[in-house]
Amino acid sequence: MVQNVAEAKARATIDGERPLTGMKLFAGNANKALARRIAEHLGIELGRLTSTKFSDGEIRLMVDESARGNDVFIVQPTCAPVNESIMELLIMLDAFRRASASRITVVMPYYGYARQDKKTKPREPVTARLVADLIVEAGAHRVVAIDLHAEQIQGFFDIPVDHLYGGPILGRHLIEAGYKDQDDVVVVSPDVGGVARARALAEQLSSPIAIIAKRRPEPNKVDIMEIIGDVNGKRCIMIDDMIDTGGSIIQGAEALRNRGATDVIACCTHPIFSGSAANRLQDSIFSKVICLDTIPITNEKEFAKLHVLPSAPLLGEAIKRIHFNESVSTLFNDWH
């Protein structure tokens, strides 16, 4: 790591890049490996921070270096264990606020509790707003996230939110794999809500799109899959923001195969892979499952069909632009 950081600093000097003076990058325990890769990409050392637990399970945190007057970035996706990750993030924010950091930016590649972003039934909470309020109240000045479950979550914050997209990373990988400008390739949205994401990837690959529309005819009945678009004889690329248990996307893939699809691959930004999802995906009809490393993939979640792409270069570039008060949105000029 030290050697890689030194090499990155040397490259920055040769390329004429500005030094990241006054910036510090810290990480919680949620995805420390990703934080190290971001630090390596930026050519800086990861800040020293100790996070342990008291005997009753309470988080004990100590920042082991000065942060006074610094532009502080905290890398902490709120992934499993979700409640612990959120609590650790809030404690880190409080620590840096009390340490007189000039600005605190939360880099949370995965935003947990995002699936309840509106009330659909009486007496339901809006947890996406609740988490946003907690983060702001704890002292965050800015938030960076990748592929929020719903884009309107940005409006739940009273501070700036930089919403990054994982689609271009997935798209570049698919282009390199030969899926661009192919007559037999179609991009599929697994639900109506993901049409914009599928359309953006389809434009990148110069491919048509199809949509899987799900409806429940009556309570306690199995979902009926309606497919809008031509998938017969096609290689289908299903794209979603996350895969949790895998049940819905596997069911969609089976519906595509029943409609004549010759091959189906799955793409997602956030590999949650709860329970036996890894085994289910490995045993499914998917030929390949592609994801980003926004969430750490433990050994039990790895499987032969899985291909993980790096998000550190995207996050590192966004952090650099925020530090220098430059545009972040221009990273996605070719992504609609």
C-alpha positions in Angstrom: 0.0 0.0 0.0 2.7 2.5 1.0 4.6 1.7 -2.2 1.5 2.2 -4.3 0.7 5.5 -2.7 4.2 6.7 -3.4 3.9 5.6 -7.0 0.6 7.5 -7.3 2.2 10.6 -5.8 5.0 10.4 -8.3 2.6 10.0 -11.2 0.6 13.0 -10.0 3.8 15.1 -10.0 4.7 14.0 -13.5 1.1 14.5 -14.8 1.0 18.0 -13.2 -1.9 17.2 -10.9 -2.6 19.4 -7.9 -1.7 17.9 -4.5 -4.7 17.1 -2.3 -3.5 19.5 0.4 -5.8 19.8 3.4 -7.8 16.7 2.5 -8.1 13.5 4.6 -9.8 10.2 3.9 -11.1 8.0 6.7 -13.1 4.7 6.7 -15.4 2.9 9.0 -15.6 -0.9 9.1 -18.3 -1.4 6.5 -16.0 -1.5 3.5 -12.5 -0.7 4.5 -11.0 -2.5 1.5 -12.8 -0.2 -0.8 -11.6 2.8 1.2 -8.0 1.6 0.8 -8.5 1.3 -3.0 -9.9 4.8 -3.1 -6.9 6.1 -1.1 -4.5 4.3 -3.4 -6.2 5.8 -6.5 -5.9 9.3 -4.9 -2.3 8.7 -3.9 -2.9 9.5 -0.2 -2.7 7.5 3.0 -5.9 6.4 4.7 -6.5 8.4 7.9 -5.9 6.7 11.3 -9.1 5.9 13.1 -9.8 3.2 15.8 -13.3 1.7 16.0 -13.8 -1.1 18.5 -16.6 -2.1 20.9 -17.3 -2.0 24.6 -18.2 -5.3 26.2 -21.9 -4.5 25.8 -21.6 -4.0 22.1 -21.5 -0.2 22.0 -19.2 1.3 19.4 -16.1 3.0 20.8 -14.4 5.3 18.3 -11.3 7.4 18.4 -9.8 9.6 15.6 -6.0 9.0 16.0 -4.8 12.1 14.1 -5.7 15.8 13.9 -8.6 16.7 11.6 -8.8 20.4 12.5 -9.4 22.6 9.5 -9.3 19.6 7.1 -11.6 18.6 4.3 -12.6 15.2 5.6 -14.2 12.4 3.6 -15.7 9.4 5.4 -16.1 6.2 3.4 -18.9 4.1 4.9 -21.6 2.3 2.9 -24.6 1.5 5.2 -24.6 -2.2 4.3 -24.9 -5.3 6.5 -24.8 -5.2 9.4 -26.9 -2.2 8.4 -27.8 -0.8 11.8 -24.2 -1.1 13.1 -22.9 0.6 9.9 -25.3 3.5 10.3 -24.5 3.9 14.0 -20.8 3.8 13.3 -21.2 6.5 10.6 -23.1 8.8 13.0 -20.5 8.4 15.7 -17.7 9.2 13.2 -19.6 12.3 12.0 -20.0 13.5 15.6 -16.2 12.8 16.3 -15.1 14.9 13.3 -17.6 17.7 13.9 -16.2 18.0 17.5 -12.6 17.7 16.0 -13.2 21.0 14.1 -13.1 19.6 10.5 -13.8 22.4 8.1 -16.1 20.2 5.9 -17.3 16.6 6.3 -18.4 14.6 3.3 -20.0 11.2 3.7 -19.0 8.8 0.9 -21.7 6.1 1.1 -21.5 4.0 -2.0 -24.6 2.1 -0.9 -27.4 3.9 0.9 -29.2 1.6 3.3 -32.9 1.9 4.3 -33.6 3.4 0.9 -36.4 1.0 -0.1 -39.0 2.7 2.0 -38.8 6.0 0.3 -42.5 6.8 0.3 -45.7 5.8 2.1 -47.7 3.2 0.1 -49.8 2.0 3.1 -51.2 3.7 6.2 -48.8 3.9 9.2 -45.7 3.1 7.2 -42.4 4.9 8.0 -40.3 6.7 5.4 -36.9 5.3 6.5 -35.0 6.8 3.6 -35.9 10.3 5.0 -35.2 9.3 8.5 -31.6 8.1 7.7 -31.0 11.4 5.8 -32.2 13.4 8.8 -29.8 11.5 11.1 -26.8 12.0 8.8 -27.5 15.7 8.5 -28.1 16.2 12.2 -24.9 14.3 13.1 -22.8 16.9 11.2 -22.4 15.9 7.5 -21.9 18.8 5.1 -22.2 16.7 1.9 -23.1 13.2 0.8 -21.8 11.1 -2.1 -23.7 8.0 -3.1 -23.9 5.6 -6.1 -27.2 4.6 -7.6 -29.7 5.5 -5.0 -32.7 3.2 -5.0 -34.8 6.2 -5.9 -33.4 9.5 -7.2 -35.8 11.6 -5.2 -33.9 10.5 -2.0 -31.5 13.4 -2.9 -34.4 15.7 -1.9 -34.6 14.3 1.6 -31.3 16.0 2.4 -30.9 19.6 3.3 -27.2 19.4 2.2 -25.7 18.8 -1.3 -25.9 15.2 -2.6 -23.6 14.0 -5.4 -25.5 11.1 -7.0 -23.0 9.0 -9.0 -24.0 6.3 -11.5 -22.6 2.8 -11.7 -24.1 2.2 -15.2 -21.2 3.6 -17.2 -18.8 1.2 -15.4 -21.1 -1.7 -16.2 -21.5 -0.4 -19.8 -17.8 -0.1 -20.4 -17.3 -3.6 -19.3 -20.0 -4.9 -21.6 -18.6 -2.9 -24.5 -15.2 -4.5 -23.9 -16.9 -7.9 -23.8 -18.4 -7.3 -27.3 -22.0 -6.4 -26.5 -22.1 -3.1 -28.3 -23.8 -2.7 -31.7 -25.0 -6.3 -31.7 -28.4 -7.1 -33.3 -29.1 -9.9 -30.9 -28.5 -7.9 -27.7 -31.4 -6.3 -25.7 -31.2 -4.5 -22.4 -34.0 -5.5 -19.9 -35.4 -3.5 -17.0 -36.7 -6.0 -14.3 -39.5 -3.6 -13.4 -41.2 -0.4 -14.6 -39.3 1.7 -12.1 -35.9 0.8 -13.6 -36.7 1.9 -17.2 -34.5 5.0 -17.1 -31.5 3.0 -16.0 -32.1 0.3 -18.7 -32.6 3.0 -21.4 -29.3 4.7 -20.4 -27.4 1.4 -20.7 -29.2 0.5 -23.9 -28.1 3.9 -25.5 -24.5 3.1 -24.4 -24.6 -0.3 -26.1 -26.8 0.9 -29.0 -29.3 -1.7 -28.2 -33.1 -1.8 -27.8 -34.8 -2.3 -24.4 -37.5 -4.5 -23.0 -39.4 -4.2 -19.8 -40.7 -6.8 -17.3 -44.0 -5.6 -15.9 -45.2 -7.5 -12.8 -48.7 -7.6 -11.6 -50.5 -9.6 -8.9 -54.0 -10.7 -10.1 -55.3 -11.2 -6.5 -53.9 -11.5 -3.0 -51.7 -14.5 -2.2 -51.3 -15.4 -5.9 -48.0 -15.7 -7.7 -46.9 -12.7 -9.8 -47.6 -12.9 -13.5 -44.7 -11.7 -15.7 -45.6 -9.5 -18.7 -42.7 -8.7 -21.0 -42.8 -5.6 -23.2 -40.4 -5.8 -26.1 -38.9 -8.5 -28.3 -36.6 -10.9 -26.6 -37.0 -14.0 -28.8 -33.6 -15.2 -30.0 -31.9 -12.4 -28.0 -29.1 -12.2 -25.5 -30.7 -10.3 -22.6 -28.8 -8.0 -20.2 -30.9 -7.4 -17.0 -29.8 -4.3 -15.1 -31.0 -3.2 -11.6 -29.6 -1.1 -8.8 -29.3 -4.0 -6.3 -29.7 -7.7 -6.0 -30.9 -8.8 -2.5 -32.3 -12.3 -2.3 -32.2 -12.7 -6.0 -35.7 -14.1 -6.2 -37.3 -11.3 -8.3 -34.5 -11.1 -10.9 -34.2 -14.9 -11.2 -37.9 -15.1 -11.8 -37.6 -12.4 -14.5 -34.8 -14.3 -16.2 -36.9 -17.4 -16.3 -39.7 -15.4 -18.0 -37.2 -14.2 -20.6 -36.0 -17.7 -21.3 -39.6 -18.8 -21.7 -40.1 -16.0 -24.2 -37.2 -17.3 -26.3 -34.1 -15.5 -24.9 -30.9 -17.4 -25.8 -28.8 -16.0 -22.9 -29.4 -13.9 -19.9 -26.9 -12.0 -17.8 -27.5 -9.9 -14.7 -26.0 -6.5 -13.8 -26.3 -4.6 -10.6 -24.5 -1.9 -8.7 -25.0 -3.2 -5.2 -24.5 -6.9 -4.5 -26.4 -7.3 -1.2 -26.8 -11.1 -1.8 -28.8 -11.8 1.4 -29.3 -15.4 2.7 -28.8 -18.0 0.0 -28.7 -15.5 -2.9 -25.3 -16.6 -4.0 -26.3 -20.2 -4.3 -29.5 -19.3 -6.0 -27.8 -17.1 -8.6 -25.1 -19.7 -9.3 -27.8 -22.3 -9.9 -30.0 -19.9 -12.0 -30.1 -19.6 -15.8 -27.9 -16.5 -15.7 -24.6 -17.1 -17.5 -23.0 -14.3 -15.7 -23.7 -11.9 -12.8 -21.8 -8.5 -12.9 -21.7 -6.1 -10.0 -19.6 -3.3 -8.4 -17.7 -3.5 -5.2 -19.8 -0.9 -3.3 -20.6 -3.6 -0.8 -17.9 -6.1 0.4 -18.4 -9.6 -0.9 -17.5 -12.1 1.7 -16.2 -15.6 0.9 -19.7 -17.1 1.4 -21.2 -14.7 -1.1 -18.7 -15.5 -3.9 -19.7 -17.8 -6.7 -18.3 -18.8 -10.1 -20.6 -16.7 -12.2 -19.9 -13.5 -10.3 -17.7 -10.8 -11.9 -16.9 -7.8 -9.7 -16.0 -4.4 -11.1 -14.1 -1.6 -9.2 -15.8 1.5 -8.1 -12.7 3.2 -6.5 -11.7 5.1 -9.6 -15.2 6.7 -9.9 -15.4 7.5 -6.2 -11.8 8.8 -6.1 -12.4 11.1 -9.1 -15.6 12.4 -7.5 -13.8 13.0 -4.2 -11.0 14.9 -6.0 -13.5 17.1 -7.8 -15.4 17.9 -4.6 -12.2 18.8 -2.8 -11.3 21.2 -5.6 -14.9 22.5 -6.0 -15.2 21.3 -9.5 -18.1 19.8 -11.3 -19.0 16.2 -10.5 -21.9 15.8 -13.0 -19.6 16.2 -16.0 -18.3 12.7 -15.1 -21.6 11.5 -16.7 -22.0 13.7 -19.7 -22.5 10.6 -21.9 -24.9 8.9 -19.4 -28.5 10.0 -19.5 
